[in-house]
C-alpha cells in the first residue's frame, strides 16, 4: 500500500491487530476472516502516522545495537576504545531479533547477568520480595514470566539487546507478581507506585514481540 509492504493474515478473530516486528520493522496485520481488502486499507491509512513512527523506532534500535552499542568488540575493546578488562576476544552484539545460536545465547546471558545484580539491589528492598531463582530463556511471545508459588522468574534473552530500562521494567513486573498473581487492580496499583511510566514501557515492548 503506497510505500508500505504489509503482511495480512486472516484468522478467526473478532478485531484487527496491527504489529510492527523487529528487527526489520515489517508490518503485520491479523484480521477477521471476512474482512474486506478495502476495510484493511482504511485501517492502515488511519494508523499510518503511528506505523511510520513505530517502524523508525524499531529500525533505529536495530541500527544502534548492530553498531555494538558499547559492548566489547572482537579486539577486546569497548566501542569507546577502552579495554574490556579481559584478554578473551568478545564478539560484538548481534542485532535484536536475530536467530538464536549457542554463542548468541551465551552472550545474551552474560549481558543480562551483568545488569541484574544492581537492579535486584535497587528493587528488592522497594518491592519487598526476592525471587528464589531467575532463569534466562529464548522466548517467542513473552518478555518474562513468574511462578509466585515457587518464587521463580524467567526473563527473555532478547532483553540483552534492548535499552536497560526494558529489562528493569520486566524485572519489576515479575517481582510484583510475587505479591499479585494476576494483572488486576492490586497489580496495577503496585506497578504505578513502583514505575509510574510502566504502561508506556509495556506498550513499547509489546510492539516488538
N, C-alpha and C positions, 0 to 999 in steps of 0.2 A: 504494500500500500504506500503510494508515493515513494519515499526513500527508505521505508521501513520494511524489513523482512520479518514475517510473523508466522509462527507455527501454531496451528489451531488443532486442538483435539476435542472431538465431540464425545461426551460421556453422559452417563445417567446422573446428572447433577441438576440442581434447581436454578443455580445462578452462574453467571460468567465469572471466571477468575483470571486475573492478569498477573504474570510474574516476569521479572527481568532476571535472567540467570547468569551468574558468573561462570567462567571468568571473561567471556566474550560479549556479555550484555545481550544475549539472544532473548527475543520476545516470545513468550509462550502464553496462549490463551486456552483455557478449558471452558467449553460452552456446552449447554444442554443440547441433546441430540437434534432437536428440531429447530434450533436457532438458525435463522437465515444468514446468508453471507452479508446482506445489507445491514442487518442488525449488528453483526460483529464489526463491520466497518464503522458504523456510527459510534459504537462503544470505544473503539480505538481512537477515533478522532476526538472524542470527548475527553480522553485521557492523554492526549499527545504531549502536552507540556510536562506532565508527570513522567511519562515514558522517557522523554529526552533527558530530563534531569537525572532520573534513576540510572539510565544507561551510562551517562557521563560519570556519575559517581562510581559505579562498578568498574568501568574501564580505567578510571584514574587509580582506583585501588590496585587493580591488576598491574598497571604500569609501575606504580611505586614499589610493590613487592617484587616485581620482576627485576627491578633495578637494585636489588639487595636490601635496601631499606635499613642499612646499618648493621646487618648480620655479617659475621666473619666471612670473608671470601676465600677463594681457593689458595691464595698466597698467605693465609693466616692473619690477614689484616682486616680491620673493620672498614666500612665504607669511608670513614673519615681519615683513614690511613694509619690509625693506631694499631698496636699489636693486640691480638686477641687474647693473649695470655696463655697460649698453648702452642706447642710445636706441631700438633697434628693438623694437617690441612682440613679445612671445613668447607663444604660446598656452599654456594650462595643459596638463599631461599628460593625455591621454585614459586611460580605464581599461585595465587589462591585458586582452588578448584581443579588442580591437575590430578591425574590418576595417582593412586597410592602405590608406591613401591616400598620395599623394606627400608631403603635409605631415607626416603621421604618421611616415613613413619618415625624412624629413629630421630631424625632431625626435628620434626614437629614436637615430639615428646620432650626433647632437650630444651626447646624454646619455651614450652609451657611450664615445664618443671622449674625453669629458671625464674619464672614470674610468680608462680603460685605461693612460695613461702611468704613473700612480702604481702601479697593480697590476703592470705589467711591471717597473718599477724594483724592486719588492719581490720578485717571484717568479723572474725570470730568473737572478739570482745563486744563489738557493736550488736551483732545478731544474737549472741548468747548461746550459740550452738556450734559444735565442731563435727566434721564428718569423721566417720570411722575409717573410711578409705576413699581415695579419689583415683579412678582409673581413666585412662585416656584412650579413646577409640576413634576409628574412622566411621562416622555416621553419615547417613544419606538424607535423613529427614528431621533430625533433631540437633540442637546445639548442646543439649545436656539432658540428663535425667537424674532422678533421685529415688532411692528406696527408703522412705522415712523409717520403716520398721527396723532396718539394719544400719541406717546412717551412711549408706554407701552412695557416692556421687560419681557420675560418669560425665566426661566432657569430650566434645568433638575436637579431634585433632586439627580441623581446619581453623580453629581459633588461634592457632600459632601464627597464621598468615594474615591476621586482621589486627587493626589497632588494639592496644591492650584494654581500652575501655569496654570492648565487647566481651573479652574474657572475664573482666571484672563483673559486668552485668550478669553473665550466665552463672558465674560462681555465686553471686549474691542471690540470684533467682533460686538456685538449687539449695543453698543453705536455708533460705526462707521456707522451703518445703519441709525442712526438719521440724518446723513449727506448724505449718499449714499444708495438709496433704493435697488439697485441690487449689484452684485459682479463684476461689470465692472472695467475699468481701474482706475476710481477715487477711488473706494473702495480699490482696491489692493495697490494703491499708499499711501493712508492714513494708511492702516494696516502695510505696510512696514516701514513707518515713526514711527508708534507707537511701534510696536513689530517686529523687524527685522526677528525673527525666527518663525513668525506666521504660515507659511506653514508647518513647521515640527510639530508644536503642533496640527494643524488641521489634518495632516496625522495620527498622533498617536491616536487622538480621534476617527477618522472615522474608524479605525481598531477595535475599541471596540464596536461600535454600532451593 
